[in-house]
Amino acid sequence: MHPPANRGRKVPYAYDTMLYPQRHKVENLFAKLKDWRRIATRYDRCAHTFFSAICIAAAVIFWL
């Protein structure tokens, strides 16, 4: 995994080397959640139903 700053950058910005890989995992989870059409399009009207769909999708993604 590459750090967020480019080598050619004149003024590199600071980042936490321990937190960056965890952030990458979270971003990957959101990318996988967006593969589910129901979640990507916010198909459910009620917030609690939408949250339930997210929980089910996250559980399925976790087990696969």
PDB file of N, CA, C and O in Angstrom:
ATOM      1  N   MET A   1       0.845  -1.171   0.000  1.00  0.00           N
ATOM      2  CA  MET A   1       0.000   0.000   0.000  1.00  0.00           C
ATOM      3  C   MET A   1       0.892   1.237   0.000  1.00  0.00           C
ATOM      4  O   MET A   1       1.860   1.332   0.755  1.00  0.00           O
ATOM      5  N   HIS A   2       0.548   2.153  -0.842  1.00  0.00           N
ATOM      6  CA  HIS A   2       1.360   3.353  -0.986  1.00  0.00           C
ATOM      7  C   HIS A   2       0.859   4.468  -0.065  1.00  0.00           C
ATOM      8  O   HIS A   2      -0.342   4.581   0.184  1.00  0.00           O
ATOM      9  N   PRO A   3       1.764   5.273   0.429  1.00  0.00           N
ATOM     10  CA  PRO A   3       1.337   6.423   1.240  1.00  0.00           C
ATOM     11  C   PRO A   3       0.607   7.438   0.368  1.00  0.00           C
ATOM     12  O   PRO A   3       0.735   7.402  -0.856  1.00  0.00           O
ATOM     13  N   PRO A   4      -0.149   8.332   0.971  1.00  0.00           N
ATOM     14  CA  PRO A   4      -0.949   9.274   0.184  1.00  0.00           C
ATOM     15  C   PRO A   4      -0.133  10.330  -0.551  1.00  0.00           C
ATOM     16  O   PRO A   4      -0.628  10.910  -1.518  1.00  0.00           O
ATOM     17  N   ALA A   5       1.093  10.599  -0.129  1.00  0.00           N
ATOM     18  CA  ALA A   5       1.903  11.646  -0.759  1.00  0.00           C
ATOM     19  C   ALA A   5       2.730  11.066  -1.907  1.00  0.00           C
ATOM     20  O   ALA A   5       3.222   9.941  -1.819  1.00  0.00           O
ATOM     21  N   ASN A   6       2.879  11.830  -2.970  1.00  0.00           N
ATOM     22  CA  ASN A   6       3.724  11.425  -4.092  1.00  0.00           C
ATOM     23  C   ASN A   6       5.181  11.722  -3.771  1.00  0.00           C
ATOM     24  O   ASN A   6       5.478  12.597  -2.958  1.00  0.00           O
ATOM     25  N   ARG A   7       6.082  10.995  -4.407  1.00  0.00           N
ATOM     26  CA  ARG A   7       7.511  11.228  -4.176  1.00  0.00           C
ATOM     27  C   ARG A   7       7.955  12.586  -4.684  1.00  0.00           C
ATOM     28  O   ARG A   7       8.816  13.226  -4.080  1.00  0.00           O
ATOM     29  N   GLY A   8       7.376  13.031  -5.786  1.00  0.00           N
ATOM     30  CA  GLY A   8       7.783  14.283  -6.395  1.00  0.00           C
ATOM     31  C   GLY A   8       7.168  15.521  -5.743  1.00  0.00           C
ATOM     32  O   GLY A   8       7.417  16.640  -6.191  1.00  0.00           O
ATOM     33  N   ARG A   9       6.398  15.341  -4.731  1.00  0.00           N
ATOM     34  CA  ARG A   9       5.743  16.470  -4.082  1.00  0.00           C
ATOM     35  C   ARG A   9       6.766  17.325  -3.353  1.00  0.00           C
ATOM     36  O   ARG A   9       7.594  16.798  -2.610  1.00  0.00           O
ATOM     37  N   LYS A  10       6.720  18.625  -3.552  1.00  0.00           N
ATOM     38  CA  LYS A  10       7.711  19.529  -2.957  1.00  0.00           C
ATOM     39  C   LYS A  10       7.569  19.607  -1.444  1.00  0.00           C
ATOM     40  O   LYS A  10       8.560  19.565  -0.714  1.00  0.00           O
ATOM     41  N   VAL A  11       6.329  19.720  -0.981  1.00  0.00           N
ATOM     42  CA  VAL A  11       6.092  19.810   0.459  1.00  0.00           C
ATOM     43  C   VAL A  11       5.229  18.617   0.866  1.00  0.00           C
ATOM     44  O   VAL A  11       4.008  18.673   0.723  1.00  0.00           O
ATOM     45  N   PRO A  12       5.839  17.535   1.371  1.00  0.00           N
ATOM     46  CA  PRO A  12       5.022  16.383   1.755  1.00  0.00           C
ATOM     47  C   PRO A  12       4.186  16.699   2.998  1.00  0.00           C
ATOM     48  O   PRO A  12       4.639  17.406   3.898  1.00  0.00           O
ATOM     49  N   TYR A  13       2.993  16.179   3.034  1.00  0.00           N
ATOM     50  CA  TYR A  13       2.139  16.408   4.192  1.00  0.00           C
ATOM     51  C   TYR A  13       2.190  15.192   5.112  1.00  0.00           C
ATOM     52  O   TYR A  13       2.428  14.069   4.668  1.00  0.00           O
ATOM     53  N   ALA A  14       1.969  15.429   6.363  1.00  0.00           N
ATOM     54  CA  ALA A  14       2.083  14.377   7.364  1.00  0.00           C
ATOM     55  C   ALA A  14       0.842  13.483   7.364  1.00  0.00           C
ATOM     56  O   ALA A  14      -0.271  13.942   7.110  1.00  0.00           O
ATOM     57  N   TYR A  15       1.054  12.214   7.650  1.00  0.00           N
ATOM     58  CA  TYR A  15      -0.027  11.262   7.800  1.00  0.00           C
ATOM     59  C   TYR A  15       0.415  10.205   8.802  1.00  0.00           C
ATOM     60  O   TYR A  15       1.608   9.979   9.005  1.00  0.00           O
ATOM     61  N   ASP A  16      -0.556   9.571   9.415  1.00  0.00           N
ATOM     62  CA  ASP A  16      -0.280   8.549  10.413  1.00  0.00           C
ATOM     63  C   ASP A  16      -0.064   7.216   9.708  1.00  0.00           C
ATOM     64  O   ASP A  16      -0.971   6.718   9.042  1.00  0.00           O
ATOM     65  N   THR A  17       1.120   6.631   9.844  1.00  0.00           N
ATOM     66  CA  THR A  17       1.442   5.388   9.135  1.00  0.00           C
ATOM     67  C   THR A  17       0.674   4.191   9.685  1.00  0.00           C
ATOM     68  O   THR A  17       0.492   3.201   8.976  1.00  0.00           O
ATOM     69  N   MET A  18       0.223   4.262  10.927  1.00  0.00           N
ATOM     70  CA  MET A  18      -0.549   3.160  11.504  1.00  0.00           C
ATOM     71  C   MET A  18      -2.036   3.271  11.133  1.00  0.00           C
ATOM     72  O   MET A  18      -2.714   2.255  10.977  1.00  0.00           O
ATOM     73  N   LEU A  19      -2.527   4.470  10.997  1.00  0.00           N
ATOM     74  CA  LEU A  19      -3.939   4.692  10.722  1.00  0.00           C
ATOM     75  C   LEU A  19      -4.261   4.543   9.234  1.00  0.00           C
ATOM     76  O   LEU A  19      -5.388   4.196   8.883  1.00  0.00           O
ATOM     77  N   TYR A  20      -3.305   4.796   8.369  1.00  0.00           N
ATOM     78  CA  TYR A  20      -3.549   4.790   6.927  1.00  0.00           C
ATOM     79  C   TYR A  20      -4.029   3.431   6.410  1.00  0.00           C
ATOM     80  O   TYR A  20      -4.985   3.401   5.635  1.00  0.00           O
ATOM     81  N   PRO A  21      -3.413   2.296   6.801  1.00  0.00           N
ATOM     82  CA  PRO A  21      -3.934   1.002   6.319  1.00  0.00           C
ATOM     83  C   PRO A  21      -5.349   0.703   6.807  1.00  0.00           C
ATOM     84  O   PRO A  21      -6.125   0.074   6.088  1.00  0.00           O
ATOM     85  N   GLN A  22      -5.696   1.140   8.011  1.00  0.00           N
ATOM     86  CA  GLN A  22      -7.047   0.927   8.520  1.00  0.00           C
ATOM     87  C   GLN A  22      -8.046   1.766   7.729  1.00  0.00           C
ATOM     88  O   GLN A  22      -9.157   1.319   7.445  1.00  0.00           O
ATOM     89  N   ARG A  23      -7.645   2.970   7.382  1.00  0.00           N
ATOM     90  CA  ARG A  23      -8.506   3.831   6.576  1.00  0.00           C
ATOM     91  C   ARG A  23      -8.756   3.195   5.212  1.00  0.00           C
ATOM     92  O   ARG A  23      -9.861   3.271   4.676  1.00  0.00           O
ATOM     93  N   HIS A  24      -7.732   2.575   4.664  1.00  0.00           N
ATOM     94  CA  HIS A  24      -7.853   1.906   3.374  1.00  0.00           C
ATOM     95  C   HIS A  24      -8.878   0.774   3.450  1.00  0.00           C
ATOM     96  O   HIS A  24      -9.658   0.585   2.516  1.00  0.00           O
ATOM     97  N   LYS A  25      -8.886   0.026   4.542  1.00  0.00           N
ATOM     98  CA  LYS A  25      -9.858  -1.057   4.712  1.00  0.00           C
ATOM     99  C   LYS A  25     -11.289  -0.518   4.764  1.00  0.00           C
ATOM    100  O   LYS A  25     -12.204  -1.106   4.188  1.00  0.00           O
ATOM    101  N   VAL A  26     -11.466   0.581   5.446  1.00  0.00           N
ATOM    102  CA  VAL A  26     -12.798   1.190   5.542  1.00  0.00           C
ATOM    103  C   VAL A  26     -13.257   1.680   4.173  1.00  0.00           C
ATOM    104  O   VAL A  26     -14.419   1.500   3.807  1.00  0.00           O
ATOM    105  N   GLU A  27     -12.362   2.292   3.421  1.00  0.00           N
ATOM    106  CA  GLU A  27     -12.707   2.752   2.078  1.00  0.00           C
ATOM    107  C   GLU A  27     -13.076   1.583   1.178  1.00  0.00           C
ATOM    108  O   GLU A  27     -13.985   1.697   0.357  1.00  0.00           O
ATOM    109  N   ASN A  28     -12.379   0.460   1.324  1.00  0.00           N
ATOM    110  CA  ASN A  28     -12.707  -0.726   0.538  1.00  0.00           C
ATOM    111  C   ASN A  28     -14.086  -1.269   0.904  1.00  0.00           C
ATOM    112  O   ASN A  28     -14.821  -1.737   0.035  1.00  0.00           O
ATOM    113  N   LEU A  29     -14.440  -1.206   2.196  1.00  0.00           N
ATOM    114  CA  LEU A  29     -15.761  -1.656   2.615  1.00  0.00           C
ATOM    115  C   LEU A  29     -16.846  -0.796   1.969  1.00  0.00           C
ATOM    116  O   LEU A  29     -17.845  -1.327   1.485  1.00  0.00           O
ATOM    117  N   PHE A  30     -16.661   0.520   1.956  1.00  0.00           N
ATOM    118  CA  PHE A  30     -17.645   1.390   1.313  1.00  0.00           C
ATOM    119  C   PHE A  30     -17.738   1.099  -0.180  1.00  0.00           C
ATOM    120  O   PHE A  30     -18.826   1.148  -0.752  1.00  0.00           O
ATOM    121  N   ALA A  31     -16.620   0.802  -0.809  1.00  0.00           N
ATOM    122  CA  ALA A  31     -16.646   0.465  -2.238  1.00  0.00           C
ATOM    123  C   ALA A  31     -17.436  -0.813  -2.472  1.00  0.00           C
ATOM    124  O   ALA A  31     -18.182  -0.911  -3.446  1.00  0.00           O
ATOM    125  N   LYS A  32     -17.280  -1.799  -1.585  1.00  0.00           N
ATOM    126  CA  LYS A  32     -18.033  -3.048  -1.729  1.00  0.00           C
ATOM    127  C   LYS A  32     -19.513  -2.840  -1.430  1.00  0.00           C
ATOM    128  O   LYS A  32     -20.368  -3.477  -2.045  1.00  0.00           O
ATOM    129  N   LEU A  33     -19.816  -1.951  -0.488  1.00  0.00           N
ATOM    130  CA  LEU A  33     -21.221  -1.666  -0.199  1.00  0.00           C
ATOM    131  C   LEU A  33     -21.912  -1.013  -1.392  1.00  0.00           C
ATOM    132  O   LEU A  33     -23.099  -1.244  -1.625  1.00  0.00           O
ATOM    133  N   LYS A  34     -21.187  -0.210  -2.139  1.00  0.00           N
ATOM    134  CA  LYS A  34     -21.768   0.462  -3.295  1.00  0.00           C
ATOM    135  C   LYS A  34     -22.071  -0.503  -4.433  1.00  0.00           C
ATOM    136  O   LYS A  34     -22.792  -0.150  -5.367  1.00  0.00           O
ATOM    137  N   ASP A  35     -21.526  -1.722  -4.365  1.00  0.00           N
ATOM    138  CA  ASP A  35     -21.865  -2.734  -5.364  1.00  0.00           C
ATOM    139  C   ASP A  35     -23.302  -3.211  -5.197  1.00  0.00           C
ATOM    140  O   ASP A  35     -23.898  -3.740  -6.136  1.00  0.00           O
ATOM    141  N   TRP A  36     -23.849  -3.027  -4.022  1.00  0.00           N
ATOM    142  CA  TRP A  36     -25.237  -3.399  -3.769  1.00  0.00           C
ATOM    143  C   TRP A  36     -26.127  -2.265  -4.274  1.00  0.00           C
ATOM    144  O   TRP A  36     -26.066  -1.150  -3.755  1.00  0.00           O
ATOM    145  N   ARG A  37     -26.941  -2.540  -5.269  1.00  0.00           N
ATOM    146  CA  ARG A  37     -27.766  -1.508  -5.897  1.00  0.00           C
ATOM    147  C   ARG A  37     -28.694  -0.827  -4.902  1.00  0.00           C
ATOM    148  O   ARG A  37     -28.883   0.388  -4.952  1.00  0.00           O
ATOM    149  N   ARG A  38     -29.267  -1.603  -4.008  1.00  0.00           N
ATOM    150  CA  ARG A  38     -30.225  -1.065  -3.038  1.00  0.00           C
ATOM    151  C   ARG A  38     -29.585   0.005  -2.160  1.00  0.00           C
ATOM    152  O   ARG A  38     -30.243   0.975  -1.785  1.00  0.00           O
ATOM    153  N   ILE A  39     -28.313  -0.165  -1.831  1.00  0.00           N
ATOM    154  CA  ILE A  39     -27.617   0.784  -0.963  1.00  0.00           C
ATOM    155  C   ILE A  39     -27.066   1.949  -1.770  1.00  0.00           C
ATOM    156  O   ILE A  39     -27.124   3.096  -1.326  1.00  0.00           O
ATOM    157  N   ALA A  40     -26.537   1.667  -2.939  1.00  0.00           N
ATOM    158  CA  ALA A  40     -25.936   2.728  -3.752  1.00  0.00           C
ATOM    159  C   ALA A  40     -26.965   3.762  -4.194  1.00  0.00           C
ATOM    160  O   ALA A  40     -26.651   4.945  -4.316  1.00  0.00           O
ATOM    161  N   THR A  41     -28.193   3.313  -4.433  1.00  0.00           N
ATOM    162  CA  THR A  41     -29.226   4.236  -4.916  1.00  0.00           C
ATOM    163  C   THR A  41     -30.129   4.748  -3.801  1.00  0.00           C
ATOM    164  O   THR A  41     -31.058   5.513  -4.060  1.00  0.00           O
ATOM    165  N   ARG A  42     -29.865   4.332  -2.560  1.00  0.00           N
ATOM    166  CA  ARG A  42     -30.676   4.743  -1.392  1.00  0.00           C
ATOM    167  C   ARG A  42     -32.128   4.404  -1.661  1.00  0.00           C
ATOM    168  O   ARG A  42     -33.022   5.245  -1.564  1.00  0.00           O
ATOM    169  N   TYR A  43     -32.333   3.113  -2.009  1.00  0.00           N
ATOM    170  CA  TYR A  43     -33.642   2.625  -2.442  1.00  0.00           C
ATOM    171  C   TYR A  43     -34.700   2.724  -1.343  1.00  0.00           C
ATOM    172  O   TYR A  43     -35.864   3.003  -1.631  1.00  0.00           O
ATOM    173  N   ASP A  44     -34.307   2.498  -0.083  1.00  0.00           N
ATOM    174  CA  ASP A  44     -35.259   2.515   1.027  1.00  0.00           C
ATOM    175  C   ASP A  44     -35.583   3.942   1.443  1.00  0.00           C
ATOM    176  O   ASP A  44     -34.717   4.817   1.432  1.00  0.00           O
ATOM    177  N   ARG A  45     -36.831   4.164   1.807  1.00  0.00           N
ATOM    178  CA  ARG A  45     -37.247   5.503   2.210  1.00  0.00           C
ATOM    179  C   ARG A  45     -36.929   5.785   3.674  1.00  0.00           C
ATOM    180  O   ARG A  45     -36.464   6.873   4.014  1.00  0.00           O
ATOM    181  N   CYS A  46     -37.176   4.816   4.529  1.00  0.00           N
ATOM    182  CA  CYS A  46     -36.976   5.014   5.970  1.00  0.00           C
ATOM    183  C   CYS A  46     -35.511   4.819   6.338  1.00  0.00           C
ATOM    184  O   CYS A  46     -34.826   3.959   5.785  1.00  0.00           O
ATOM    185  N   ALA A  47     -35.052   5.618   7.265  1.00  0.00           N
ATOM    186  CA  ALA A  47     -33.651   5.545   7.680  1.00  0.00           C
ATOM    187  C   ALA A  47     -33.343   4.220   8.364  1.00  0.00           C
ATOM    188  O   ALA A  47     -32.265   3.658   8.169  1.00  0.00           O
ATOM    189  N   HIS A  48     -34.275   3.717   9.162  1.00  0.00           N
ATOM    190  CA  HIS A  48     -34.004   2.469   9.868  1.00  0.00           C
ATOM    191  C   HIS A  48     -33.983   1.279   8.905  1.00  0.00           C
ATOM    192  O   HIS A  48     -33.237   0.325   9.124  1.00  0.00           O
ATOM    193  N   THR A  49     -34.781   1.323   7.858  1.00  0.00           N
ATOM    194  CA  THR A  49     -34.756   0.259   6.854  1.00  0.00           C
ATOM    195  C   THR A  49     -33.460   0.317   6.052  1.00  0.00           C
ATOM    196  O   THR A  49     -32.869  -0.717   5.740  1.00  0.00           O
ATOM    197  N   PHE A  50     -33.030   1.514   5.726  1.00  0.00           N
ATOM    198  CA  PHE A  50     -31.769   1.694   5.002  1.00  0.00           C
ATOM    199  C   PHE A  50     -30.596   1.202   5.845  1.00  0.00           C
ATOM    200  O   PHE A  50     -29.704   0.523   5.335  1.00  0.00           O
ATOM    201  N   PHE A  51     -30.596   1.542   7.126  1.00  0.00           N
ATOM    202  CA  PHE A  51     -29.539   1.095   8.028  1.00  0.00           C
ATOM    203  C   PHE A  51     -29.537  -0.429   8.151  1.00  0.00           C
ATOM    204  O   PHE A  51     -28.473  -1.046   8.217  1.00  0.00           O
ATOM    205  N   SER A  52     -30.716  -1.033   8.182  1.00  0.00           N
ATOM    206  CA  SER A  52     -30.811  -2.489   8.245  1.00  0.00           C
ATOM    207  C   SER A  52     -30.220  -3.125   6.990  1.00  0.00           C
ATOM    208  O   SER A  52     -29.531  -4.142   7.070  1.00  0.00           O
ATOM    209  N   ALA A  53     -30.488  -2.529   5.840  1.00  0.00           N
ATOM    210  CA  ALA A  53     -29.925  -3.046   4.594  1.00  0.00           C
ATOM    211  C   ALA A  53     -28.405  -2.941   4.603  1.00  0.00           C
ATOM    212  O   ALA A  53     -27.718  -3.840   4.118  1.00  0.00           O
ATOM    213  N   ILE A  54     -27.877  -1.855   5.148  1.00  0.00           N
ATOM    214  CA  ILE A  54     -26.425  -1.693   5.245  1.00  0.00           C
ATOM    215  C   ILE A  54     -25.832  -2.758   6.158  1.00  0.00           C
ATOM    216  O   ILE A  54     -24.794  -3.342   5.846  1.00  0.00           O
ATOM    217  N   CYS A  55     -26.492  -3.009   7.282  1.00  0.00           N
ATOM    218  CA  CYS A  55     -26.005  -4.028   8.219  1.00  0.00           C
ATOM    219  C   CYS A  55     -26.001  -5.421   7.594  1.00  0.00           C
ATOM    220  O   CYS A  55     -25.050  -6.183   7.769  1.00  0.00           O
ATOM    221  N   ILE A  56     -27.061  -5.748   6.869  1.00  0.00           N
ATOM    222  CA  ILE A  56     -27.125  -7.055   6.213  1.00  0.00           C
ATOM    223  C   ILE A  56     -26.049  -7.169   5.144  1.00  0.00           C
ATOM    224  O   ILE A  56     -25.373  -8.194   5.048  1.00  0.00           O
ATOM    225  N   ALA A  57     -25.886  -6.128   4.342  1.00  0.00           N
ATOM    226  CA  ALA A  57     -24.861  -6.154   3.287  1.00  0.00           C
ATOM    227  C   ALA A  57     -23.463  -6.263   3.886  1.00  0.00           C
ATOM    228  O   ALA A  57     -22.625  -7.005   3.375  1.00  0.00           O
ATOM    229  N   ALA A  58     -23.206  -5.526   4.968  1.00  0.00           N
ATOM    230  CA  ALA A  58     -21.893  -5.585   5.608  1.00  0.00           C
ATOM    231  C   ALA A  58     -21.620  -6.976   6.172  1.00  0.00           C
ATOM    232  O   ALA A  58     -20.497  -7.473   6.086  1.00  0.00           O
ATOM    233  N   ALA A  59     -22.642  -7.606   6.748  1.00  0.00           N
ATOM    234  CA  ALA A  59     -22.469  -8.955   7.279  1.00  0.00           C
ATOM    235  C   ALA A  59     -22.162  -9.941   6.161  1.00  0.00           C
ATOM    236  O   ALA A  59     -21.289 -10.795   6.308  1.00  0.00           O
ATOM    237  N   VAL A  60     -22.879  -9.828   5.038  1.00  0.00           N
ATOM    238  CA  VAL A  60     -22.625 -10.720   3.911  1.00  0.00           C
ATOM    239  C   VAL A  60     -21.224 -10.507   3.350  1.00  0.00           C
ATOM    240  O   VAL A  60     -20.520 -11.469   3.044  1.00  0.00           O
ATOM    241  N   ILE A  61     -20.827  -9.256   3.216  1.00  0.00           N
ATOM    242  CA  ILE A  61     -19.477  -8.943   2.715  1.00  0.00           C
ATOM    243  C   ILE A  61     -18.417  -9.494   3.658  1.00  0.00           C
ATOM    244  O   ILE A  61     -17.391 -10.015   3.221  1.00  0.00           O
ATOM    245  N   PHE A  62     -18.675  -9.375   4.951  1.00  0.00           N
ATOM    246  CA  PHE A  62     -17.710  -9.867   5.949  1.00  0.00           C
ATOM    247  C   PHE A  62     -17.525 -11.369   5.850  1.00  0.00           C
ATOM    248  O   PHE A  62     -16.404 -11.868   5.951  1.00  0.00           O
ATOM    249  N   TRP A  63     -18.633 -12.103   5.650  1.00  0.00           N
ATOM    250  CA  TRP A  63     -18.559 -13.563   5.601  1.00  0.00           C
ATOM    251  C   TRP A  63     -18.038 -14.074   4.281  1.00  0.00           C
ATOM    252  O   TRP A  63     -17.551 -15.203   4.212  1.00  0.00           O
ATOM    253  N   LEU A  64     -18.123 -13.283   3.230  1.00  0.00           N
ATOM    254  CA  LEU A  64     -17.592 -13.724   1.928  1.00  0.00           C
ATOM    255  C   LEU A  64     -16.172 -13.310   1.861  1.00  0.00           C
ATOM    256  O   LEU A  64     -15.500 -13.566   0.862  1.00  0.00           O
TER     257      LEU A  64
END
